[in-house]
Amino acid sequence: MTVATTGRAPASQTRVVALITIAMFINYIDRGNLATAGPKLQEDLGLTNTQFGLLASAFYYSYVLAMIPVGWLAERFGAHRVLLAGVAIWSLATFLTGFSTSFAMLLVFRLLLGIGESASFPCSSKILAQVVDAGRLGVANGVMSFGYLLGPAIGTLAGGILMAEYGWRPIFFVFGALSLVWLLPWSRVIIAPRATSDVSADEPAFPQILRQRALWGVALGLFSGNYGLYFILTWLPIYLVKERGFSIYDMAVMGALAYLTNAVCALAMGWITDRWVRAGRNADIVYKGVMAAFHIGGIACMLVMAYGDVLELTIALFIFNVLLGAASPGYYTIAQIMAGPQATGRWVGVQNAIGNTAGLIAPMLTGIIVDQMGGFNGAFTFAGIVLAAGCVCWLWIVPRIAPVSWRAQKA
């Protein structure tokens, strides 16, 4: 089925998914550059752990505040256009960060980066719900998850090598410039929604979306999982180098391999969940079971990373990334299944706004805990507690995973 054109020849669902995946790959490289540059940037600019944590959190202030308006803009003016603008803004913000000479300059560019990147998930989820067949949403989201989870792997490895040779500024110059290249192919794509007879064909009003118990359950579950993710993404390089004695090169290699494991597991689980559901297995058991496994296993991993030796830390880090990767496609597949094409942009806007408040809290709170306690053990323990709370959301707050009948609810 043809779903898009580039002005000359028809393009398939595959091309649209591939370009979105590349955009999400770029997204997570650019947002993670600060963490990769952290060990040298912090030393060069004389930043405390609390200041560094605030910079990491600053991204999420603008990111979260812009998320709901961007979800509305995606449905009002087209997700394709809004995503194009978002990538342009965040690419420029990344490039300009390389010129920073003070905490204040870094803060401004991190806020600008958050505004641009707020377009990523609402727009991508809206487009996937529009163009991908319902029976292949798991695979599409697995591929997209592979992209954004591969970003930290490549970004950490390439950024670490760049930093070891040339310092921290080239990380932002190189990746910011390369991000702009994506705009050319995307500007030539036209989105043509798939035909659908979905039970949620009537577009719901925004208050109707907000009344969905499922939306709040998934959003809180996403918050819990994101807390662990953003804690690791932001502080792992500094933790490995300053507390565990890793070299910059060893940190970059270990982080990259862990994030690569994460990405591969996301890709595999997207394919597996689609096969299970198409084979007739209960969607509740499939999706909620994967989420519960991530949260329960994640608690143990956090404690081992805090209190174990280097070998145990390494094993726990990789297990955590296996579980996180397996859970990642479900966050957006569940939203797309339940909201349908007509409401996914706004649903995911709200879901991500709530879920990504973890980005406001985790980096900054970790910096405070580390400064106050003189180490990372308390920060890992608290991350485990947050993961435990998330398990409750998936198992007891999220109702049956099925398309919402917006028309019936209106009646």
VOGU-3710 file (C-alpha; in Angstrom, 3 decimals, decimal comma):
1> mtvattgrap> 0,000/0,000/0,000  1,376/3,409/-0,973  1,267/5,875/1,893  3,570/8,673/0,912  5,173/10,392/-2,047  8,363/12,345/-2,381  7,138/14,510/-5,303  8,274/12,077/-8,031  7,813/8,463/-7,008  5,627/6,733/-4,428
11> asqtrvvali> 7,210/5,692/-1,139  6,189/2,877/1,182  5,409/2,686/4,856  8,977/1,462/5,200  10,455/4,765/4,053  8,295/6,810/6,410  9,195/4,563/9,362  12,881/4,660/8,385  13,006/8,471/8,286  11,175/8,739/11,619
21> tiamfinyid> 13,615/6,231/13,103  16,567/8,311/11,889  14,983/11,431/13,402  14,602/9,684/16,763  18,181/8,418/16,517  19,356/12,017/16,031  17,059/13,160/18,849  18,678/10,979/21,487  22,219/11,697/20,336  21,595/15,427/20,636
31> rgnlatagpk> 19,859/15,305/24,009  22,525/12,945/25,383  25,528/14,988/24,283  25,609/16,877/27,577  25,992/13,642/29,547  28,754/12,374/27,243  30,606/15,691/27,485  29,931/15,841/31,242  33,296/14,747/32,691  35,322/17,365/30,758
41> lqedlgltnt> 32,636/20,045/30,438  32,040/20,009/34,190  35,755/20,399/34,843  36,301/23,045/32,140  33,451/25,324/33,263  33,778/24,575/36,988  30,253/23,223/37,444  29,125/21,531/40,654  27,117/18,299/40,543  24,010/20,289/41,428
51> qfgllasafy> 24,616/22,734/38,556  25,241/19,898/36,105  22,064/18,169/37,254  20,121/21,420/36,788  21,423/21,738/33,215  20,355/18,196/32,453  16,928/18,886/33,928  16,553/22,255/32,156  16,045/20,463/28,852  12,957/18,796/30,286
61> ysyvlamipv> 11,399/22,022/31,566  10,870/23,358/28,049  10,431/19,837/26,636  7,546/19,024/28,971  5,857/22,427/28,787  5,853/22,364/24,983  4,697/18,743/24,658  0,922/19,222/24,935  0,800/22,290/22,632  2,932/20,412/20,090
71> gwlaerfgah> 0,524/17,452/20,191  -2,304/19,867/19,352  -0,250/21,523/16,594  0,515/18,111/15,077  -3,185/17,364/14,719  -4,121/20,909/13,671  -1,395/21,688/11,113  0,079/18,278/10,336  2,639/16,192/12,212  4,963/16,202/9,190
81> rvllagvaiw> 5,417/20,005/9,249  5,702/20,266/13,013  8,367/17,536/13,129  10,331/19,324/10,390  10,356/22,544/12,416  11,264/20,701/15,609  14,313/19,006/14,101  15,539/22,329/12,677  15,287/24,008/16,100  16,980/21,248/18,077
91> slatfltgfs> 19,798/20,859/15,525  20,654/24,562/15,770  20,466/24,425/19,574  22,908/21,504/19,603  25,382/23,282/17,324  25,252/26,535/19,311  25,903/24,683/22,589  29,472/24,180/21,408  30,064/27,943/21,792  29,016/28,016/25,455
101> tsfamllvfr> 31,396/29,612/27,937  29,176/29,772/31,030  26,439/28,038/32,953  23,928/30,660/31,718  24,688/30,025/28,038  24,393/26,281/28,500  21,060/26,783/30,245  19,605/28,847/27,363  20,633/26,320/24,708  19,338/23,378/26,743
111> lllgigesas> 15,950/25,099/27,013  15,915/25,717/23,249  16,850/22,086/22,635  13,878/20,982/24,736  11,461/23,119/22,700  12,671/21,579/19,442  12,704/17,997/20,682  9,190/18,260/22,143  7,935/17,626/18,598  9,508/14,184/18,351
121> fpcsskilaq> 7,185/11,718/20,093  3,754/13,353/19,508  4,523/13,828/15,806  6,174/10,445/15,286  3,388/8,590/17,084  0,733/10,487/15,129  2,405/9,637/11,823  2,824/5,954/12,693  -0,841/5,726/13,721  -1,766/7,308/10,377
131> vvdagrlgva> 0,338/5,251/7,980  1,128/1,867/9,596  -1,272/-1,082/9,500  -2,659/-1,854/12,969  -1,161/-5,361/12,991  2,333/-3,974/12,466  2,396/-1,177/15,030  4,563/-3,235/17,383  7,234/-3,690/14,725  7,050/-0,013/13,686
141> ngvmsfgyll> 7,438/1,142/17,287  10,188/-1,410/17,845  12,084/0,034/14,883  11,493/3,589/16,139  12,620/2,561/19,625  15,717/0,981/18,105  16,505/4,376/16,619  16,179/6,447/19,749  17,868/3,839/21,932  20,723/3,399/19,455
151> gpaigtlagg> 21,324/7,159/19,652  22,938/7,059/23,113  25,111/4,088/22,054  26,559/5,846/19,016  26,561/9,237/20,706  28,421/7,955/23,767  31,009/6,055/21,720  31,625/8,680/19,023  31,307/11,561/21,479  33,682/9,919/23,934
161> ilmaeygwrp> 36,295/9,375/21,219  35,890/12,965/19,969  36,199/14,300/23,506  39,274/12,215/24,285  41,029/13,626/21,211  39,682/17,161/20,776  37,746/18,183/23,913  34,023/18,526/24,509  33,049/21,334/22,100  33,423/19,347/18,818
171> iffvfgalsl> 30,765/16,919/20,091  28,141/19,638/19,713  29,517/21,130/16,482  29,699/17,800/14,664  26,373/16,319/15,764  24,483/19,604/15,412  25,656/20,031/11,815  24,917/16,407/10,877  21,397/16,636/12,334  20,466/19,347/9,836
181> vwllpwsrvi> 21,056/16,949/6,920  17,905/14,976/7,846  15,715/17,946/6,902  16,310/17,463/3,174  14,720/14,013/2,643  11,932/14,695/5,150  10,946/17,944/3,424  10,145/15,913/0,272  7,813/13,422/1,965  4,029/13,778/1,904
191> iapratsdvs> 2,039/11,771/4,454  -1,036/9,970/3,105  -3,000/8,248/5,922  -4,000/4,611/5,554  -7,658/3,810/5,074  -9,283/2,793/8,367  -12,607/1,537/9,670  -11,427/1,906/13,251  -14,086/2,034/15,979  -12,524/5,282/17,171
201> adepafpqil> -13,104/7,018/13,815  -14,869/10,018/15,389  -12,311/12,560/16,565  -12,684/13,095/20,319  -12,579/16,427/22,110  -9,539/17,068/24,285  -11,473/16,831/27,606  -12,702/13,407/26,485  -9,111/12,263/26,025  -8,150/13,594/29,453
211> rqralwgval> -10,912/11,542/31,097  -9,315/8,247/30,035  -7,997/6,246/32,964  -5,674/4,452/30,542  -3,968/7,713/29,592  -3,072/8,487/33,204  -1,970/4,930/33,968  0,330/4,776/30,945  1,653/8,286/31,616  2,569/7,447/35,226
221> glfsgnygly> 4,104/4,155/34,135  6,160/6,057/31,575  7,267/8,502/34,284  8,554/5,623/36,392  10,459/3,991/33,549  11,820/7,331/32,353  13,161/8,117/35,811  15,460/5,109/35,613  16,344/5,818/31,975  17,184/9,502/32,465
231> filtwlpiyl> 19,087/8,801/35,655  21,317/6,361/33,764  21,633/8,474/30,601  22,582/11,613/32,526  24,860/10,289/35,255  26,358/7,000/34,030  29,447/8,612/32,408  30,276/10,639/35,521  29,517/7,681/37,826  31,776/5,312/35,893
241> vkergfsiyd> 34,656/7,790/35,566  34,625/9,545/38,938  33,322/6,894/41,325  34,252/3,609/39,656  37,601/4,676/38,148  36,878/4,041/34,457  38,909/5,895/31,831  37,046/8,141/29,365  37,599/5,560/26,635  36,426/2,606/28,765
251> mavmgalayl> 33,365/4,602/29,855  32,497/5,364/26,226  32,856/1,735/25,118  30,895/0,271/28,041  28,120/2,852/27,760  27,865/2,371/24,007  27,616/-1,426/24,289  24,963/-1,181/27,001  22,863/1,251/24,957  23,315/-0,886/21,830
261> tnavcalamg> 21,960/-3,874/23,780  18,991/-1,702/24,749  18,289/-0,780/21,123  18,546/-4,338/19,778  16,161/-5,636/22,456  13,620/-2,924/21,581  13,714/-3,949/17,926  13,329/-7,629/18,776  10,498/-7,116/21,268  8,491/-4,981/18,825
271> witdrwvrag> 8,531/-7,904/16,383  7,844/-10,497/19,088  4,840/-8,689/20,594  3,248/-8,276/17,158  3,627/-12,010/16,510  2,194/-12,917/19,905  -0,842/-10,667/19,533  -1,520/-11,772/15,933  -1,286/-15,384/17,128  -4,195/-14,704/19,463
281> rnadivykgv> -2,448/-14,116/22,779  -4,084/-11,669/25,155  -2,752/-8,136/24,546  -3,050/-7,345/28,252  -0,815/-10,250/29,227  1,680/-9,494/26,453  2,128/-5,751/26,989  1,574/-5,544/30,742  3,719/-8,622/31,344  6,663/-7,036/29,529
291> maafhiggia> 6,228/-3,788/31,482  6,021/-5,571/34,845  9,152/-7,599/34,051  11,071/-4,400/33,287  10,071/-2,689/36,524  10,640/-5,666/38,826  13,955/-6,555/37,222  14,970/-2,896/37,136  14,701/-2,620/40,921  17,245/-5,406/41,396
301> cmlvmaygdv> 19,556/-3,932/38,753  19,634/-0,516/40,424  20,627/-2,025/43,769  23,370/-4,181/42,229  24,785/-1,226/40,259  25,013/0,717/43,499  26,399/-1,900/45,866  28,043/-4,537/43,636  31,643/-4,792/42,474  32,685/-3,755/38,956
311> leltialfif> 31,758/-7,110/37,397  28,354/-7,146/39,097  27,821/-3,513/38,083  28,549/-4,406/34,456  26,169/-7,380/34,430  23,395/-5,385/36,109  23,806/-2,484/33,674  23,408/-4,795/30,692  20,411/-6,626/32,193  18,748/-3,275/32,903
321> nvllgaaspg> 19,228/-2,249/29,279  17,814/-5,575/28,035  14,661/-5,051/30,103  14,360/-1,361/29,240  14,714/-2,122/25,530  12,033/-4,810/25,737  9,607/-2,368/27,372  10,253/0,612/25,093  8,006/-0,214/22,085  5,018/-0,804/24,363
331> yytiaqimag> 4,796/2,794/25,582  3,730/4,049/22,162  2,126/0,914/20,740  -0,330/0,935/23,659  -1,109/4,623/23,072  -1,622/4,128/19,329  -3,861/1,089/19,861  -6,055/2,803/22,445  -6,189/6,356/21,042  -6,409/5,531/17,344
341> pqatgrwvgv> -5,166/7,774/14,498  -7,531/10,626/15,364  -6,311/11,156/18,954  -2,758/9,809/19,119  -1,054/13,210/18,742  -2,845/14,760/21,707  -2,806/11,527/23,761  0,959/11,113/23,364  1,447/14,843/23,982  -0,157/14,464/27,410
351> qnaigntagl> 1,423/11,063/28,061  4,906/12,342/27,296  4,436/15,612/29,166  3,661/13,655/32,332  6,132/10,856/31,662  8,978/13,243/30,966  8,590/15,223/34,155  10,989/12,479/35,250  13,541/14,406/33,236  12,864/17,474/35,368
361> iapmltgiiv> 13,404/15,527/38,560  15,886/12,679/38,018  19,014/14,544/36,823  18,722/17,432/39,276  17,628/15,309/42,254  20,502/12,913/41,602  22,983/15,803/41,671  21,574/16,952/45,009  21,657/13,410/46,473  25,244/12,861/45,319
371> dqmggfngaf> 26,405/16,208/46,744  24,607/15,629/50,064  25,502/11,951/50,534  28,940/12,010/48,924  28,176/9,118/46,568  25,674/7,475/44,223  24,257/4,687/46,428  21,281/6,738/47,594  20,516/7,847/44,022  20,415/4,244/42,740
381> tfagivlaag> 18,236/3,168/45,668  15,726/5,955/45,033  15,557/5,023/41,336  14,636/1,490/42,402  11,787/2,811/44,563  10,385/4,815/41,625  10,503/1,712/39,413  8,522/-0,214/42,037  5,773/2,426/41,969  5,579/2,137/38,179
391> cvcwlwivpr> 4,772/-1,556/38,357  1,595/-0,677/40,260  0,532/1,650/37,429  0,836/-0,978/34,718  -0,822/-3,805/36,625  -3,632/-1,982/38,462  -4,314/1,411/36,863  -4,099/0,718/33,114  -7,353/-1,021/32,026  -7,780/-3,533/29,201
401> iapvswraqk> -5,619/-2,648/26,201  -8,063/-2,167/23,317  -9,159/0,686/21,004  -11,245/3,322/22,748  -14,666/3,751/21,119  -14,767/7,546/21,040  -18,115/7,499/19,217  -19,766/5,325/21,846  -18,395/7,485/24,642  -19,837/10,607/23,008
411> a> -23,227/8,925/22,725
//
